Amino acid sequence: MNPLLWLDQHRGRHTFVRWLFPRMLAGIYLIAFASWGVQYDGLVGENGILPAKTLLENVHAFEAREHHTLFWQLPTVFHWHYSDAFAHGVLLTCCVLALLVMAGVAQGPLLALLWFGYLSFATTGEIFMGYQWDALLLEAGLLALFVAPWHLWSWRGPTEPPRGSIFLLHWLLFRLMFLSGYVKIGGGDLPWHDMTALLYHYETQPLPNGLSWFAHNAPRWFHVASCWIMYGIELGLPFAIFLGRWGRLAAALGFLVLMAMISATGNYNFFDLLTAALAITLLDDRWFPARLRTWLRIEAGTPRPSFKRWTQWPALAAVLPVVLFTLLAADSFLSGRIRNYKSMLPTALHETLDAPVARTRSFNAYGLFQDMTEERPEIILEVSDDGALFLPLEFKYKPGDPKRRPSFIAPHQPRLDWQMWFAALYPNYDPQRDANPASPMHWFGQFCTALLQHKQPVWDLLEPPPFPREKITHIRARLFRYHFTTPEVRKATGDWWEREAAGSFSGTMSLKAAGR
């Protein structure tokens, strides 16, 4: 047998990945844009909590004063024009573009537009678009431009993708998984060190789902064993990516199992779908059904594209800068997360490249749940129409009424409910201190003010209030500690949660008291 032919077959081809991955990514873009669209007005619309219009007006005022454009610091299509109607038009357009990509139309150019569209919303979404999976989608979306075909129509008969493009996707997956494990073991958090973290995880995660209660009440040995398995997947299997096609198969299966478990026991929006899509890129053509390959006209004996072909150049040219930029991001990320971590790269390199790299949000480091929360503090808002009688205000998805079963809501991400989880970890809300826009709790004061101003888009993010909305004049926030009930308690009472009062999170707020 020709040794060059054997080597070519041993490496495996990713022609099917070139057909599948852009379509999977477009489906995830569709989910992300639709999810953002249904809550856009309440979060950053003109009558929302943190209006994007205000941010852009401040940007334009600075530009007029300094005679200097900030587009490259805040890249967004809204730099040139903004209105809520225009923003919804962009969202709708992006949903249509995602469907076209799934149909095989102009995949490369349209994925580029989707990437810039999502970057535009991430740039103006402030704290509500600051999650690691938003960065992951942008990075995967940028790398997909090297994988996707750039001709007008692509349905059957796909060609082998550029060689460097597959490496870049595998490099992203390696960093995502390995760093997620490394920050847990290296961050000094005791529950991760003594393998007890999963005793708390299902109960204290941001938005549990209907199976979280059952997972939490599993035996202790199950949680400890699960933690060991998770470490094996996150710290061991990433290296199998570079150990041939059998190693990649093992890594793909391990990552897919982990994502299935995460999806089954928690609401993590499109994160698990996106990670699963990246994991599937580890599989070469021979792992997919022969009938499917035949239908798509994927021919096993087709020669690989030569390095001399111009289509190979962009992906190959991108490998070195992408690796450099992502190493810079990881170096900065780990410096703030790992005790006694020594920077791998020169300070001068960081000073030169960190800011430009960060602006695109497409060269990132990852590390989910480095610190395991062992208790679940929960903020309960209470409203009143007279300042005397206060009744609780229910959110649509986060825990409130102990009798309400946790919901399955993924792949939608209700971003206000998520932010309330982070807010509960904050010591307390101080209206004077947190009025500063630089405060991580600035949004909470804006949220309460918008409720008192009876702004309909903000109220639409919540369940119907206990009083007529237009009559509500006072609002306060109390803190409770929530725990999943035991099977015995749930059988007797029907409650999913037990809770105990933990004090006040904020004083009573009213527009009259604020002089508004």
C-alpha positions, 0 to 999 in steps of 0.5 A: 500500500502506498504509504502516503495514501495510508497516512492520508486515510489515517488522518481522516477527512472532514468533508462531512464536517464542512457540510454539517458544522456551518448548518449547526452553527447557523441553527445556534445563531438562530436560537441566540438571535431569537432568544435575545429578540424576545427580551431585547426591549425590556433589557436594552430597548429605549424603555429597557433597563440599560438602554443601548440608545443611551450608551450610543449617545454617550459614544457619539458625544465623546466622538464629537468632543474628541474628534475621534471615532470609537467604532474600533473600540465598540464595533457595532452596526448601531454605530451609524444608526439606532432605534428599537425598530432598526434593532428588531429589523437587524434581529429579524434579518439575522434570523433569515440569514441563519435559515439561508445558511442552513439551506446552503446559500452563500454560507461563508459571506452570510456567516460573516454577517451573522458574526458581525450581527452578534458582535453588534448586539454583544457590544451594546448589550452591556452586562446582559451579553457578557457571558462566556457562551456569547464569547464562545459563539463569536469565536466559533462563528469567526473560525467557521468562516474558514470552514464554510464554502464561499460559493453561492450554493452548497448542498450536495457534493461538499469538498474537503475543508481547508486543513488549517480550519479544522485544526482551529476548531479543534484548538478552540474545543481543546481550550474550552474543555481543558481550561474549564477543568484547570480553573476548577482544580487550580483555583483553590476552591475546596469543594472542587478539591475534595470532590464534593462540588456536585453535592451543591451544583444542582441546587445552586446553579443559576437556573435549575430544571425539572431534573435538577431536584432528582440529581441533587437527591442522588446518593453522595457516591454518585456526586463524587464519582461524577466529579471524578468523571468530569475531571477525566473528561475536562482534563484528560480527553482534550489531549486525545484530540491530538492522538489520531482518529481513535483519540478524537472519537474518544474525546468526542464521545466524552464531550457529548456525554458531558454536554448531555448530562449538563443539558439534562440537569440544568438550563444552559441555553445554547452552550451545550449545543454549541459545545456538542457541535464543536465536538462533532467536528472531531469525527472524520467522514468514516464515522458517519453512515455510508448512506448519508455520505453517498447521498451527499456525494462525499467520495472517499477516494477524492484527493486532498486539496493541495497546499498550493491551492489558494483556498488553503491559504486563508486558514493556514495564514490564520493559524499562527495569529489565532493561536497567539491571540488565544494564548494571550487571552488565556494568559491574562485570564489565568493570571486573575484566576489561579493563585501563584500563576506566572505569566507565560508571555512577555508583558510588552506583548500583552500591552500591545495586543490585549486591547485590540484582541479583546474588542472583537470578543472572538479570541477568548479564554474559558473557565466555567464555574471555577468557584462552587457556590455552596448555598443558594441565596435568592432575591425576592422582590416585593411590591406595594401600592401603599408602602404598607402591604408588600407582596412578592413579585414572581419572575418567569423562570428563577426560583420564587414560589417554593411550590413551583417546579423548576422549568425546562427553558433551554436553549432560551436564556432569560438573561434578567433571571440569570443576572438575579442569580449573580446579584444574590451573590453580591453583599447588598445593594447600596443605592448611592454606591451602586448608582455609579455606572461602573458598579456591577450592580448599577443595572439593579437600581435601573431595573427597580426604577424602570418597574416603578416607572411602569415601563411595560417592556420591563414588566413583560420580563416578569410574571403579572404583578399582585397589584395593578401595575400602574398603581405600584409605588414601592419596591423592596428586595429581601434575601432568602436561602433556598434548598431543594426539599428532600423526597420525604418533604416533597411527598408530604407538601408538594414543595420543590424548595424550602427557604429561610429568610436571610435579611434585607437585600435593599431598602424600600425604594420609591420614585417619591423617595428618590425625588423623581 
